[in-house]
Amino acid sequence: MEKVHVKKGDTVCVISGKDKGKKGKVIKVLPRKKKAIVEGVNVAKKHQKPRPGVQQGGIIEMEMPIYTSKLMVVCSKCNKPTRIGHKVLENGSNVRICKKCQEVLDR
């Protein structure tokens, strides 16, 4: 399994591409493809066929996966996009930290 620096629920900022500067919450991470689905980012129109009893057809907008290399995690304390560091706490747990303010990101 590939390692990615973002997790489900993280707030991220897009650093390159058509959605540069947009912020959103990570909905799903696809580690094998090194991609993530972010709320309100990389939105595409999809032509959906109607299914009886479940949903109606038409053109719907949905978020498509974006490469994680284009994403930076936004620190909750300093509210800036930051790189991720790793630290081992006294109790032996490994956590992610903000490289700018040293705040623990994993809660």
GUBA-586789 format. One record per residue: residue number from 1; residue in three letters; x, y, z of N, C-alpha, C, CB in turn. Coordinates in Angstrom, 2 decimals, decimal comma. Glycine has a CB too. Example, Ala and Ser with C-alpha at 12.3 -4.5 7.8 and 13.67 -1.06 7.14 Angstrom:
REM GUBA-586789
{num: 1; residu: ALA; npx: 13,19; npy: -5,69; npz: 7,80; capx: 12,30; capy: -4,50; capz: 7,80; cpx: 13,20; cpy: -3,30; cpz: 7,80; cbpx: 11,31; cbpy: -4,47; cbpz: 9,05} $
{num: 2; residu: SER; npx: 12,85; npy: -2,25; npz: 7,08; capx: 13,67; capy: -1,06; capz: 7,14; cpx: 12,90; cpy: 0,03; cpz: 7,87; cbpx: 14,08; cbpy: -0,60; cbpz: 5,72} $
//
This chain:
REM GUBA-586789
{num: 1; residu: MET; npx: 0,84; npy: -1,19; npz: 0,00; capx: 0,00; capy: 0,00; capz: 0,00; cpx: 0,88; cpy: 1,25; cpz: 0,00; cbpx: -0,95; cbpy: 0,00; cbpz: 1,22} $
{num: 2; residu: GLU; npx: 0,52; npy: 2,19; npz: -0,82; capx: 1,28; capy: 3,44; capz: -0,93; cpx: 0,95; cpy: 4,36; cpz: 0,25; cbpx: 0,97; cbpy: 4,16; cbpz: -2,27} $
{num: 3; residu: LYS; npx: 1,92; npy: 5,21; npz: 0,60; capx: 1,70; capy: 6,16; capz: 1,69; cpx: 1,35; cpy: 7,52; cpz: 1,12; cbpx: 2,94; cbpy: 6,27; cbpz: 2,60} $
{num: 4; residu: VAL; npx: 0,35; npy: 8,16; npz: 1,70; capx: -0,02; capy: 9,53; capz: 1,33; cpx: -0,06; cpy: 10,37; cpz: 2,59; cbpx: -1,38; cbpy: 9,56; cbpz: 0,58} $
{num: 5; residu: HIS; npx: 0,18; npy: 11,68; npz: 2,44; capx: 0,27; capy: 12,56; capz: 3,60; cpx: -1,07; cpy: 13,12; cpz: 4,06; cbpx: 1,20; cbpy: 13,68; cbpz: 3,30} $
{num: 6; residu: VAL; npx: -2,14; npy: 12,85; npz: 3,33; capx: -3,46; capy: 13,35; capz: 3,73; cpx: -4,32; cpy: 12,20; cpz: 4,23; cbpx: -4,16; cbpy: 14,06; cbpz: 2,55} $
{num: 7; residu: LYS; npx: -5,24; npy: 12,53; npz: 5,13; capx: -6,17; capy: 11,55; capz: 5,67; cpx: -7,59; cpy: 12,06; cpz: 5,49; cbpx: -5,88; cbpy: 11,26; cbpz: 7,17} $
{num: 8; residu: LYS; npx: -8,55; npy: 11,14; npz: 5,58; capx: -9,96; capy: 11,50; capz: 5,49; cpx: -10,30; cpy: 12,47; cpz: 6,62; cbpx: -10,87; cbpy: 10,23; cbpz: 5,55} $
{num: 9; residu: GLY; npx: -10,96; npy: 13,58; npz: 6,29; capx: -11,34; capy: 14,57; capz: 7,30; cpx: -10,38; cpy: 15,75; cpz: 7,39; cbpx: -11,43; cbpy: 13,91; cbpz: 8,62} $
{num: 10; residu: ASP; npx: -9,20; npy: 15,66; npz: 6,78; capx: -8,25; capy: 16,77; capz: 6,78; cpx: -8,79; cpy: 17,92; cpz: 5,93; cbpx: -6,87; cbpy: 16,32; cbpz: 6,25} $
{num: 11; residu: THR; npx: -8,47; npy: 19,15; npz: 6,34; capx: -8,74; capy: 20,31; capz: 5,50; cpx: -7,48; cpy: 20,55; cpz: 4,68; cbpx: -9,13; cbpy: 21,58; cbpz: 6,35} $
{num: 12; residu: VAL; npx: -7,64; npy: 20,62; npz: 3,37; capx: -6,48; capy: 20,77; capz: 2,48; cpx: -6,66; cpy: 21,97; cpz: 1,56; cbpx: -6,28; cbpy: 19,50; cbpz: 1,66} $
{num: 13; residu: CYS; npx: -5,52; npy: 22,44; npz: 1,04; capx: -5,49; capy: 23,54; capz: 0,09; cpx: -4,84; cpy: 23,03; cpz: -1,19; cbpx: -4,71; cbpy: 24,77; cbpz: 0,67} $
{num: 14; residu: VAL; npx: -5,41; npy: 23,39; npz: -2,36; capx: -4,86; capy: 22,96; capz: -3,64; cpx: -3,75; cpy: 23,94; cpz: -4,02; cbpx: -5,97; cbpy: 22,90; cbpz: -4,75} $
{num: 15; residu: ILE; npx: -2,55; npy: 23,41; npz: -4,35; capx: -1,41; capy: 24,29; capz: -4,62; cpx: -1,09; cpy: 24,44; cpz: -6,11; cbpx: -0,21; cbpy: 23,76; cbpz: -3,92} $
{num: 16; residu: SER; npx: -1,73; npy: 23,63; npz: -6,98; capx: -1,50; capy: 23,79; capz: -8,42; cpx: -2,69; cpy: 23,27; cpz: -9,20; cbpx: -0,22; cbpy: 23,08; cbpz: -8,86} $
{num: 17; residu: GLY; npx: -2,80; npy: 23,72; npz: -10,45; capx: -3,88; capy: 23,26; capz: -11,33; cpx: -5,01; cpy: 24,27; cpz: -11,43; cbpx: -4,42; cbpy: 21,95; cbpz: -10,83} $
{num: 18; residu: LYS; npx: -6,12; npy: 23,83; npz: -12,03; capx: -7,24; capy: 24,74; capz: -12,29; cpx: -7,94; cpy: 25,20; cpz: -11,02; cbpx: -8,25; cbpy: 24,07; cbpz: -13,19} $
{num: 19; residu: ASP; npx: -7,83; npy: 24,43; npz: -9,94; capx: -8,48; capy: 24,77; capz: -8,67; cpx: -7,50; cpy: 25,35; cpz: -7,65; cbpx: -9,15; cbpy: 23,54; cbpz: -8,09} $
{num: 20; residu: LYS; npx: -6,38; npy: 25,91; npz: -8,10; capx: -5,34; capy: 26,44; capz: -7,22; cpx: -5,93; cpy: 27,47; cpz: -6,24; cbpx: -4,21; cbpy: 27,09; cbpz: -8,05} $
{num: 21; residu: GLY; npx: -5,60; npy: 27,29; npz: -4,95; capx: -6,07; capy: 28,21; capz: -3,92; cpx: -7,34; cpy: 27,77; cpz: -3,21; cbpx: -6,28; cbpy: 29,55; cbpz: -4,51} $
{num: 22; residu: LYS; npx: -8,06; npy: 26,81; npz: -3,78; capx: -9,30; capy: 26,35; capz: -3,15; cpx: -8,99; cpy: 25,48; cpz: -1,93; cbpx: -10,16; cbpy: 25,56; cbpz: -4,16} $
{num: 23; residu: LYS; npx: -9,86; npy: 25,60; npz: -0,91; capx: -9,73; capy: 24,76; capz: 0,29; cpx: -10,96; cpy: 23,87; cpz: 0,39; cbpx: -9,57; cbpy: 25,63; cbpz: 1,57} $
{num: 24; residu: GLY; npx: -10,76; npy: 22,70; npz: 0,97; capx: -11,87; capy: 21,78; capz: 1,14; cpx: -11,48; cpy: 20,63; cpz: 2,05; cbpx: -12,32; cbpy: 21,24; cbpz: -0,21} $
{num: 25; residu: LYS; npx: -12,49; npy: 19,85; npz: 2,42; capx: -12,28; capy: 18,72; capz: 3,31; cpx: -12,12; cpy: 17,44; cpz: 2,49; cbpx: -13,47; cbpy: 18,58; cbpz: 4,31} $
{num: 26; residu: VAL; npx: -11,19; npy: 16,58; npz: 2,90; capx: -10,96; capy: 15,32; capz: 2,20; cpx: -12,11; cpy: 14,37; cpz: 2,52; cbpx: -9,58; cbpy: 14,70; cbpz: 2,61} $
{num: 27; residu: ILE; npx: -12,79; npy: 13,91; npz: 1,46; capx: -13,92; capy: 12,99; capz: 1,61; cpx: -13,43; cpy: 11,54; cpz: 1,60; cbpx: -14,95; cbpy: 13,21; cbpz: 0,48} $
{num: 28; residu: LYS; npx: -12,49; npy: 11,25; npz: 0,69; capx: -12,00; capy: 9,89; capz: 0,54; cpx: -10,56; cpy: 9,92; cpz: 0,03; cbpx: -12,90; cbpy: 9,08; cbpz: -0,42} $
{num: 29; residu: VAL; npx: -9,74; npy: 8,98; npz: 0,49; capx: -8,35; capy: 8,87; capz: 0,04; cpx: -8,21; cpy: 7,56; cpz: -0,72; cbpx: -7,35; cbpy: 8,94; cbpz: 1,23} $
{num: 30; residu: LEU; npx: -7,54; npy: 7,63; npz: -1,88; capx: -7,28; capy: 6,46; capz: -2,71; cpx: -5,76; cpy: 6,26; cpz: -2,77; cbpx: -7,90; cbpy: 6,63; cbpz: -4,16} $
{num: 31; residu: PRO; npx: -5,18; npy: 5,58; npz: -1,75; capx: -3,72; capy: 5,50; capz: -1,65; cpx: -3,03; cpy: 4,76; cpz: -2,79; cbpx: -3,37; cbpy: 4,83; cbpz: -0,38} $
{num: 32; residu: ARG; npx: -3,66; npy: 3,76; npz: -3,37; capx: -3,01; capy: 3,03; capz: -4,47; cpx: -2,84; cpy: 3,89; cpz: -5,71; cbpx: -3,83; cbpy: 1,79; cbpz: -4,83} $
{num: 33; residu: LYS; npx: -3,77; npy: 4,81; npz: -5,92; capx: -3,68; capy: 5,72; capz: -7,07; cpx: -2,98; cpy: 7,03; cpz: -6,70; cbpx: -5,09; cbpy: 6,02; cbpz: -7,62} $
{num: 34; residu: LYS; npx: -2,65; npy: 7,21; npz: -5,42; capx: -2,06; capy: 8,46; capz: -4,89; cpx: -2,96; cpy: 9,65; cpz: -5,17; cbpx: -0,66; cbpy: 8,70; cbpz: -5,50} $
{num: 35; residu: LYS; npx: -4,28; npy: 9,44; npz: -4,97; capx: -5,27; capy: 10,49; capz: -5,21; cpx: -6,20; cpy: 10,62; cpz: -4,01; cbpx: -6,08; cbpy: 10,19; cbpz: -6,49} $
{num: 36; residu: ALA; npx: -6,91; npy: 11,75; npz: -3,97; capx: -7,90; capy: 11,99; capz: -2,92; cpx: -9,08; cpy: 12,72; cpz: -3,53; cbpx: -7,29; cbpy: 12,80; cbpz: -1,74} $
{num: 37; residu: ILE; npx: -10,26; npy: 12,53; npz: -2,93; capx: -11,45; capy: 13,26; capz: -3,36; cpx: -11,70; cpy: 14,35; cpz: -2,33; cbpx: -12,70; cbpy: 12,30; cbpz: -3,51} $
{num: 38; residu: VAL; npx: -11,71; npy: 15,60; npz: -2,80; capx: -11,84; capy: 16,76; capz: -1,92; cpx: -13,15; cpy: 17,48; cpz: -2,22; cbpx: -10,63; cbpy: 17,73; cbpz: -2,08} $
{num: 39; residu: GLU; npx: -13,84; npy: 17,92; npz: -1,16; capx: -15,12; capy: 18,60; capz: -1,25; cpx: -14,99; cpy: 19,91; cpz: -2,04; cbpx: -15,68; cbpy: 18,88; cbpz: 0,15} $
{num: 40; residu: GLY; npx: -15,73; npy: 20,05; npz: -3,14; capx: -15,75; capy: 21,30; capz: -3,90; cpx: -14,56; cpy: 21,52; cpz: -4,82; cbpx: -15,84; cbpy: 22,42; cbpz: -2,98} $
{num: 41; residu: VAL; npx: -13,69; npy: 20,51; npz: -4,97; capx: -12,49; capy: 20,65; capz: -5,80; cpx: -12,54; cpy: 19,63; cpz: -6,93; cbpx: -11,19; cbpy: 20,47; cbpz: -4,95} $
{num: 42; residu: ASN; npx: -12,10; npy: 20,04; npz: -8,13; capx: -12,06; capy: 19,18; capz: -9,31; cpx: -13,46; cpy: 18,62; cpz: -9,63; cbpx: -11,06; cbpy: 18,01; cbpz: -9,10} $
{num: 43; residu: VAL; npx: -14,43; npy: 19,54; npz: -9,71; capx: -15,82; capy: 19,17; capz: -9,95; cpx: -16,04; cpy: 18,96; cpz: -11,45; cbpx: -16,79; cbpy: 20,25; cbpz: -9,40} $
{num: 44; residu: ALA; npx: -16,65; npy: 17,84; npz: -11,81; capx: -16,95; capy: 17,51; capz: -13,20; cpx: -18,42; cpy: 17,19; cpz: -13,36; cbpx: -16,08; cbpy: 16,32; cbpz: -13,69} $
{num: 45; residu: LYS; npx: -18,93; npy: 17,39; npz: -14,57; capx: -20,33; capy: 17,06; capz: -14,85; cpx: -20,39; cpy: 15,62; cpz: -15,36; cbpx: -20,95; cbpy: 18,05; cbpz: -15,90} $
{num: 46; residu: LYS; npx: -21,33; npy: 14,86; npz: -14,80; capx: -21,48; capy: 13,46; capz: -15,19; cpx: -22,91; cpy: 13,25; cpz: -15,68; cbpx: -21,14; cbpy: 12,51; cbpz: -14,00} $
{num: 47; residu: HIS; npx: -23,03; npy: 12,56; npz: -16,81; capx: -24,35; capy: 12,25; capz: -17,35; cpx: -24,80; cpy: 10,93; cpz: -16,72; cbpx: -24,32; cbpy: 12,15; cbpz: -18,92} $
{num: 48; residu: GLN; npx: -25,83; npy: 11,01; npz: -15,88; capx: -26,29; capy: 9,86; capz: -15,11; cpx: -27,57; cpy: 9,30; cpz: -15,70; cbpx: -26,52; cbpy: 10,24; cbpz: -13,64} $
{num: 49; residu: LYS; npx: -27,60; npy: 7,99; npz: -15,88; capx: -28,80; capy: 7,31; capz: -16,37; cpx: -29,76; cpy: 7,09; cpz: -15,21; cbpx: -28,43; cbpy: 5,96; cbpz: -17,05} $
{num: 50; residu: PRO; npx: -31,06; npy: 7,26; npz: -15,43; capx: -31,99; capy: 7,03; capz: -14,32; cpx: -32,07; cpy: 5,56; cpz: -13,93; cbpx: -33,38; cbpy: 7,53; cbpz: -14,69} $
{num: 51; residu: ARG; npx: -32,19; npy: 5,31; npz: -12,65; capx: -32,37; capy: 3,95; capz: -12,14; cpx: -33,71; cpy: 3,89; cpz: -11,44; cbpx: -31,20; cbpy: 3,53; cbpz: -11,17} $
{num: 52; residu: PRO; npx: -34,50; npy: 2,89; npz: -11,74; capx: -35,84; capy: 2,84; capz: -11,17; cpx: -35,83; cpy: 2,74; cpz: -9,64; cbpx: -36,61; cbpy: 1,67; cbpz: -11,75} $
{num: 53; residu: GLY; npx: -36,56; npy: 3,65; npz: -9,01; capx: -36,69; capy: 3,63; capz: -7,56; cpx: -35,54; cpy: 4,22; cpz: -6,79; cbpx: -36,87; cbpy: 2,26; cbpz: -7,11} $
{num: 54; residu: VAL; npx: -34,37; npy: 4,37; npz: -7,41; capx: -33,19; capy: 4,83; capz: -6,68; cpx: -32,91; cpy: 6,31; cpz: -6,93; cbpx: -31,97; cbpy: 4,01; cbpz: -7,07} $
{num: 55; residu: GLN; npx: -32,70; npy: 6,67; npz: -8,19; capx: -32,37; capy: 8,06; capz: -8,50; cpx: -32,88; cpy: 8,42; cpz: -9,88; cbpx: -30,86; cbpy: 8,29; cbpz: -8,42} $
{num: 56; residu: GLN; npx: -33,02; npy: 9,73; npz: -10,10; capx: -33,43; capy: 10,17; capz: -11,42; cpx: -32,21; cpy: 10,54; cpz: -12,25; cbpx: -34,40; cbpy: 11,36; cbpz: -11,32} $
{num: 57; residu: GLY; npx: -32,37; npy: 10,51; npz: -13,56; capx: -31,25; capy: 10,78; capz: -14,45; cpx: -31,03; cpy: 12,26; cpz: -14,66; cbpx: -31,48; cbpy: 10,11; cbpz: -15,77} $
{num: 58; residu: GLY; npx: -30,01; npy: 12,57; npz: -15,43; capx: -29,70; capy: 13,96; capz: -15,74; cpx: -28,21; cpy: 14,22; cpz: -15,62; cbpx: -30,47; cbpy: 14,91; cbpz: -14,83} $
{num: 59; residu: ILE; npx: -27,85; npy: 15,48; npz: -15,70; capx: -26,44; capy: 15,87; capz: -15,60; cpx: -26,20; cpy: 16,29; cpz: -14,15; cbpx: -26,07; cbpy: 17,02; cbpz: -16,61} $
{num: 60; residu: ILE; npx: -25,32; npy: 15,56; npz: -13,47; capx: -25,01; capy: 15,88; capz: -12,07; cpx: -23,56; cpy: 16,31; cpz: -11,96; cbpx: -25,29; cbpy: 14,66; cbpz: -11,13} $
{num: 61; residu: GLU; npx: -23,27; npy: 17,14; npz: -10,96; capx: -21,89; capy: 17,56; capz: -10,71; cpx: -21,34; cpy: 16,74; cpz: -9,56; cbpx: -21,80; cbpy: 19,08; cbpz: -10,39} $
{num: 62; residu: MET; npx: -20,12; npy: 16,21; npz: -9,75; capx: -19,52; capy: 15,42; capz: -8,69; cpx: -18,02; cpy: 15,68; cpz: -8,63; cbpx: -19,80; cbpy: 13,93; cbpz: -8,90} $
{num: 63; residu: GLU; npx: -17,45; npy: 15,50; npz: -7,43; capx: -16,02; capy: 15,69; capz: -7,24; cpx: -15,26; cpy: 14,50; cpz: -7,78; cbpx: -15,69; cbpy: 15,91; cbpz: -5,75} $
{num: 64; residu: MET; npx: -14,21; npy: 14,77; npz: -8,51; capx: -13,36; capy: 13,72; capz: -9,07; cpx: -12,05; cpy: 13,68; cpz: -8,30; cbpx: -13,12; cbpy: 13,95; cbpz: -10,59} $
{num: 65; residu: PRO; npx: -11,34; npy: 12,55; npz: -8,33; capx: -10,07; capy: 12,45; capz: -7,59; cpx: -9,01; cpy: 13,43; cpz: -8,12; cbpx: -9,53; cbpy: 11,02; cbpz: -7,67} $
{num: 66; residu: ILE; npx: -8,16; npy: 13,89; npz: -7,20; capx: -7,06; capy: 14,80; capz: -7,54; cpx: -5,80; cpy: 14,22; cpz: -6,91; cbpx: -7,34; cbpy: 16,27; cbpz: -7,02} $
{num: 67; residu: TYR; npx: -4,66; npy: 14,37; npz: -7,59; capx: -3,40; capy: 13,84; capz: -7,06; cpx: -3,06; cpy: 14,49; cpz: -5,73; cbpx: -2,27; cbpy: 14,06; cbpz: -8,07} $
{num: 68; residu: THR; npx: -2,58; npy: 13,69; npz: -4,78; capx: -2,25; capy: 14,21; capz: -3,44; cpx: -1,03; cpy: 15,11; cpz: -3,47; cbpx: -2,02; cbpy: 13,06; cbpz: -2,48} $
{num: 69; residu: SER; npx: -0,20; npy: 15,03; npz: -4,52; capx: 0,96; capy: 15,91; capz: -4,62; cpx: 0,54; cpy: 17,35; cpz: -4,86; cbpx: 1,87; cbpy: 15,44; cbpz: -5,75} $
{num: 70; residu: LYS; npx: -0,70; npy: 17,58; npz: -5,28; capx: -1,22; capy: 18,93; capz: -5,50; cpx: -1,91; cpy: 19,49; cpz: -4,26; cbpx: -2,19; cbpy: 18,93; cbpz: -6,67} $
{num: 71; residu: LEU; npx: -1,90; npy: 18,73; npz: -3,16; capx: -2,60; capy: 19,13; capz: -1,93; cpx: -1,63; cpy: 19,40; cpz: -0,79; cbpx: -3,60; cbpy: 18,05; cbpz: -1,52} $
{num: 72; residu: MET; npx: -1,96; npy: 20,41; npz: 0,02; capx: -1,22; capy: 20,68; capz: 1,26; cpx: -2,22; cpy: 20,74; cpz: 2,40; cbpx: -0,40; cbpy: 22,02; cbpz: 1,16} $
{num: 73; residu: VAL; npx: -1,88; npy: 20,11; npz: 3,51; capx: -2,75; capy: 20,11; capz: 4,67; cpx: -2,75; cpy: 21,50; cpz: 5,31; cbpx: -2,30; cbpy: 19,03; cbpz: 5,69} $
{num: 74; residu: VAL; npx: -3,94; npy: 21,98; npz: 5,69; capx: -4,07; capy: 23,27; capz: 6,36; cpx: -4,09; cpy: 23,03; cpz: 7,86; cbpx: -5,36; cbpy: 24,03; cbpz: 5,89} $
{num: 75; residu: CYS; npx: -3,16; npy: 23,69; npz: 8,58; capx: -3,07; capy: 23,54; capz: 10,04; cpx: -4,27; cpy: 24,23; cpz: 10,69; cbpx: -1,74; cbpy: 24,14; cbpz: 10,58} $
{num: 76; residu: SER; npx: -4,86; npy: 23,57; npz: 11,69; capx: -6,04; capy: 24,13; capz: 12,36; cpx: -5,67; cpy: 25,29; cpz: 13,29; cbpx: -6,75; cbpy: 23,05; cbpz: 13,15} $
{num: 77; residu: LYS; npx: -4,43; npy: 25,33; npz: 13,77; capx: -4,01; capy: 26,39; capz: 14,69; cpx: -3,59; cpy: 27,66; cpz: 13,95; cbpx: -2,86; cbpy: 25,90; cbpz: 15,58} $
{num: 78; residu: CYS; npx: -2,61; npy: 27,52; npz: 13,03; capx: -2,11; capy: 28,71; capz: 12,32; cpx: -2,89; cpy: 29,02; cpz: 11,04; cbpx: -0,64; cbpy: 28,53; cbpz: 11,98} $
{num: 79; residu: ASN; npx: -3,82; npy: 28,12; npz: 10,63; capx: -4,70; capy: 28,29; capz: 9,48; cpx: -3,95; cpy: 28,57; cpz: 8,18; cbpx: -5,66; cbpy: 29,42; cbpz: 9,75} $
{num: 80; residu: LYS; npx: -2,78; npy: 27,93; npz: 8,01; capx: -1,98; capy: 28,08; capz: 6,80; cpx: -1,65; cpy: 26,71; cpz: 6,23; cbpx: -0,68; cbpy: 28,87; cbpz: 7,08} $
{num: 81; residu: PRO; npx: -1,51; npy: 26,62; npz: 4,90; capx: -1,07; capy: 25,34; capz: 4,31; cpx: 0,35; cpy: 25,02; cpz: 4,79; cbpx: -1,12; cbpy: 25,39; cbpz: 2,76} $
{num: 82; residu: THR; npx: 0,58; npy: 23,80; npz: 5,19; capx: 1,86; capy: 23,45; capz: 5,78; cpx: 2,32; cpy: 22,06; cpz: 5,35; cbpx: 1,78; cbpy: 23,52; cbpz: 7,29} $
{num: 83; residu: ARG; npx: 3,62; npy: 21,85; npz: 5,48; capx: 4,15; capy: 20,51; capz: 5,26; cpx: 3,91; cpy: 19,70; cpz: 6,53; cbpx: 5,68; cbpy: 20,55; cbpz: 4,89} $
{num: 84; residu: ILE; npx: 4,01; npy: 18,39; npz: 6,41; capx: 3,71; capy: 17,48; capz: 7,52; cpx: 5,01; cpy: 16,90; cpz: 8,06; cbpx: 2,75; cbpy: 16,35; cbpz: 7,06} $
{num: 85; residu: GLY; npx: 5,13; npy: 16,90; npz: 9,39; capx: 6,23; capy: 16,22; capz: 10,05; cpx: 5,67; cpy: 15,10; cpz: 10,91; cbpx: 7,07; cbpy: 17,20; cbpz: 10,91} $
{num: 86; residu: HIS; npx: 6,52; npy: 14,20; npz: 11,34; capx: 6,08; capy: 13,10; capz: 12,20; cpx: 6,84; cpy: 13,17; cpz: 13,51; cbpx: 6,29; cbpy: 11,73; cbpz: 11,51} $
{num: 87; residu: LYS; npx: 6,16; npy: 12,81; npz: 14,60; capx: 6,74; capy: 12,88; capz: 15,93; cpx: 6,21; cpy: 11,72; cpz: 16,76; cbpx: 6,43; cbpy: 14,24; cbpz: 16,61} $
{num: 88; residu: VAL; npx: 7,07; npy: 11,15; npz: 17,59; capx: 6,65; capy: 10,08; capz: 18,51; cpx: 6,44; cpy: 10,71; cpz: 19,88; cbpx: 7,71; cbpy: 8,92; cbpz: 18,56} $
{num: 89; residu: LEU; npx: 5,23; npy: 10,57; npz: 20,42; capx: 4,90; capy: 11,13; capz: 21,74; cpx: 5,43; cpy: 10,23; cpz: 22,85; cbpx: 3,38; cbpy: 11,32; cbpz: 21,89} $
{num: 90; residu: GLU; npx: 5,34; npy: 10,72; npz: 24,09; capx: 5,83; capy: 9,98; capz: 25,26; cpx: 5,14; cpy: 8,62; cpz: 25,41; cbpx: 5,63; cbpy: 10,80; cbpz: 26,53} $
{num: 91; residu: ASN; npx: 3,85; npy: 8,57; npz: 25,05; capx: 3,12; capy: 7,31; capz: 25,19; cpx: 3,39; cpy: 6,33; cpz: 24,04; cbpx: 1,63; cbpy: 7,59; cbpz: 25,27} $
{num: 92; residu: GLY; npx: 4,28; npy: 6,69; npz: 23,10; capx: 4,68; capy: 5,79; capz: 22,03; cpx: 3,88; cpy: 5,92; cpz: 20,75; cbpx: 4,58; cbpy: 4,42; cbpz: 22,50} $
{num: 93; residu: SER; npx: 2,87; npy: 6,81; npz: 20,73; capx: 2,07; capy: 6,96; capz: 19,52; cpx: 2,75; cpy: 7,90; cpz: 18,52; cbpx: 0,66; cbpy: 7,48; cbpz: 19,87} $
{num: 94; residu: ASN; npx: 2,62; npy: 7,56; npz: 17,24; capx: 3,22; capy: 8,36; capz: 16,17; cpx: 2,16; cpy: 9,32; cpz: 15,64; cbpx: 3,79; cbpy: 7,45; cbpz: 15,03} $
{num: 95; residu: VAL; npx: 2,42; npy: 10,63; npz: 15,67; capx: 1,45; capy: 11,63; capz: 15,22; cpx: 2,06; cpy: 12,53; cpz: 14,14; cbpx: 0,96; cbpy: 12,48; cbpz: 16,40} $
{num: 96; residu: ARG; npx: 1,16; npy: 13,18; npz: 13,37; capx: 1,59; capy: 14,17; capz: 12,38; cpx: 1,60; cpy: 15,54; cpz: 13,02; cbpx: 0,67; cbpy: 14,15; cbpz: 11,12} $
{num: 97; residu: ILE; npx: 2,62; npy: 16,35; npz: 12,69; capx: 2,69; capy: 17,71; capz: 13,24; cpx: 2,84; cpy: 18,72; cpz: 12,11; cbpx: 3,89; cbpy: 17,84; cbpz: 14,24} $
{num: 98; residu: CYS; npx: 2,45; npy: 19,97; npz: 12,42; capx: 2,61; capy: 21,09; capz: 11,50; cpx: 4,06; cpy: 21,54; cpz: 11,55; cbpx: 1,64; cbpy: 22,27; cbpz: 11,87} $
{num: 99; residu: LYS; npx: 4,70; npy: 21,70; npz: 10,40; capx: 6,11; capy: 22,11; capz: 10,34; cpx: 6,28; cpy: 23,59; cpz: 10,71; cbpx: 6,67; cbpy: 21,86; cbpz: 8,94} $
{num: 100; residu: LYS; npx: 5,20; npy: 24,39; npz: 10,64; capx: 5,31; capy: 25,83; capz: 10,94; cpx: 5,18; cpy: 26,13; cpz: 12,42; cbpx: 4,26; cbpy: 26,59; cbpz: 10,17} $
{num: 101; residu: CYS; npx: 4,14; npy: 25,53; npz: 13,07; capx: 3,89; capy: 25,88; capz: 14,48; cpx: 4,04; cpy: 24,70; cpz: 15,44; cbpx: 2,50; cbpy: 26,46; cbpz: 14,62} $
{num: 102; residu: GLN; npx: 4,46; npy: 23,54; npz: 14,92; capx: 4,67; capy: 22,32; capz: 15,72; cpx: 3,42; cpy: 21,80; cpz: 16,41; cbpx: 5,73; cbpy: 22,57; cbpz: 16,75} $
{num: 103; residu: GLU; npx: 2,24; npy: 22,20; npz: 15,94; capx: 0,96; capy: 21,75; capz: 16,50; cpx: 0,66; cpy: 20,33; cpz: 16,02; cbpx: -0,19; cbpy: 22,72; cbpz: 16,12} $
{num: 104; residu: VAL; npx: 0,12; npy: 19,48; npz: 16,91; capx: -0,24; capy: 18,12; capz: 16,56; cpx: -1,53; cpy: 18,17; cpz: 15,70; cbpx: -0,45; cbpy: 17,23; cbpz: 17,86} $
{num: 105; residu: LEU; npx: -1,48; npy: 17,53; npz: 14,51; capx: -2,62; capy: 17,53; capz: 13,60; cpx: -3,58; cpy: 16,38; cpz: 13,85; cbpx: -2,14; cbpy: 17,48; cbpz: 12,18} $
{num: 106; residu: ASP; npx: -3,10; npy: 15,26; npz: 14,33; capx: -3,96; capy: 14,09; capz: 14,60; cpx: -4,62; cpy: 14,24; cpz: 15,96; cbpx: -3,13; cbpy: 12,77; cbpz: 14,53} $
{num: 107; residu: ARG; npx: -5,94; npy: 14,20; npz: 15,97; capx: -6,68; capy: 14,29; capz: 17,24; cpx: -7,49; cpy: 13,04; cpz: 17,43; cbpx: -7,59; cbpy: 15,53; cbpz: 17,28} $
//
